[in-house]
């Protein structure tokens, strides 16, 4: 979330496995370059917004886990307020001691307007 808000594409990509999948409300993207292209194109939409996740439910063992959490997007430029909400459903893998996204599905609540 900080990586998106700070427009740090490389930091955001570092949270993914090389064949990571982002699926759902904004399209389906698999692998480093498609994820890079997605975020580069998404950053103008994210301008003036802060992204936060909360209410985590995590389960797993060893080097794999699943996680569900809420997404809240706050409008911080212009008129402040709640811009959007949604739910992430994730599959995670520990790679060299670091947890990374293997699969992340985003379901945006239907009231969201880009």
C-alpha positions in Angstrom: 0.0 0.0 0.0 2.8 2.4 0.8 4.5 1.4 -2.4 1.4 2.4 -4.4 0.9 5.6 -2.5 4.5 6.5 -3.0 4.5 5.5 -6.6 7.3 3.0 -6.0 6.7 0.4 -8.7 9.8 -1.7 -7.9 8.9 -1.9 -4.2 5.4 -3.1 -5.1 6.8 -5.7 -7.5 9.2 -7.0 -4.8 6.1 -8.2 -2.9 5.3 -10.7 -5.7 6.7 -14.0 -6.8 7.9 -13.9 -10.4 4.7 -15.5 -11.7 2.4 -13.8 -9.2 -1.2 -13.2 -10.3 -3.4 -10.2 -9.6 -7.0 -11.0 -10.4 -10.3 -9.3 -10.0 -11.9 -5.9 -10.2 -9.2 -4.2 -12.2 -8.3 -7.0 -14.6 -6.0 -10.1 -14.5 -2.3 -9.8 -14.6 0.3 -12.6 -14.4 4.1 -12.1 -14.0 6.4 -9.3 -13.3 6.1 -7.3 -16.5 2.2 -7.4 -16.7 2.1 -6.4 -13.0 4.5 -3.6 -13.7 2.4 -2.4 -16.7 -0.8 -2.6 -14.6 0.6 -0.5 -11.7 2.2 2.0 -14.1 -1.2 2.5 -15.7 -3.0 2.5 -12.4 -0.9 5.2 -10.6 -2.8 8.1 -12.2 -6.1 6.6 -10.9 -4.5 6.2 -7.4 -3.3 9.8 -7.3 -4.5 11.7 -4.3 -5.6 8.5 -2.5 -4.2 6.4 0.4 -4.7 2.6 0.4 -5.1 0.7 3.7 -5.7 -2.9 4.5 -7.1 -4.2 7.7 -9.0 -7.0 9.5 -6.6 -9.7 8.4 -7.4 -13.4 8.6 -4.2 -15.5 8.0 -3.8 -19.3 8.0 -1.1 -21.6 6.8 1.9 -23.6 7.7 5.5 -23.9 6.6 6.2 -21.7 3.6 2.6 -21.2 2.4 -0.4 -19.2 3.7 -3.7 -17.8 2.8 -4.9 -14.3 3.8 -8.1 -12.3 3.6 -8.3 -8.6 4.4 -10.4 -5.6 3.7 -9.2 -2.8 1.4 -10.1 0.8 2.2 -9.1 3.6 -0.2 -9.2 7.1 1.2 -9.4 10.3 -0.9 -6.9 12.7 0.5 -6.7 15.4 -2.2 -9.6 17.7 -2.8 -12.7 16.7 -0.8 -11.5 14.1 1.7 -13.5 10.9 2.1 -13.9 7.3 1.5 -13.2 6.5 -2.2 -13.7 2.8 -2.3 -13.7 -0.5 -0.3 -13.1 -4.1 -1.2 -11.8 -7.4 -0.1 -8.5 -9.1 -1.0 -8.1 -12.9 -1.0 -4.5 -13.9 -1.1 -2.2 -16.9 -1.4 1.3 -16.3 -0.1 4.6 -18.1 -0.3 7.8 -17.5 1.7 10.7 -17.0 -0.6 14.2 -16.7 0.9 12.5 -15.8 4.2 10.2 -13.1 2.8 6.4 -13.5 2.3 5.3 -12.8 -1.2 2.1 -12.8 -3.1 1.5 -15.8 -5.4 -2.1 -14.9 -6.1 -4.1 -11.9 -5.0 -7.8 -11.5 -5.9 -9.5 -8.1 -5.4 -13.2 -7.7 -5.2 -14.1 -4.1 -5.2 -17.4 -3.2 -3.6 -19.9 -2.2 -6.3 -20.2 1.5 -5.2 -16.6 2.3 -6.3 -16.1 4.9 -9.0 -12.7 5.4 -10.5 
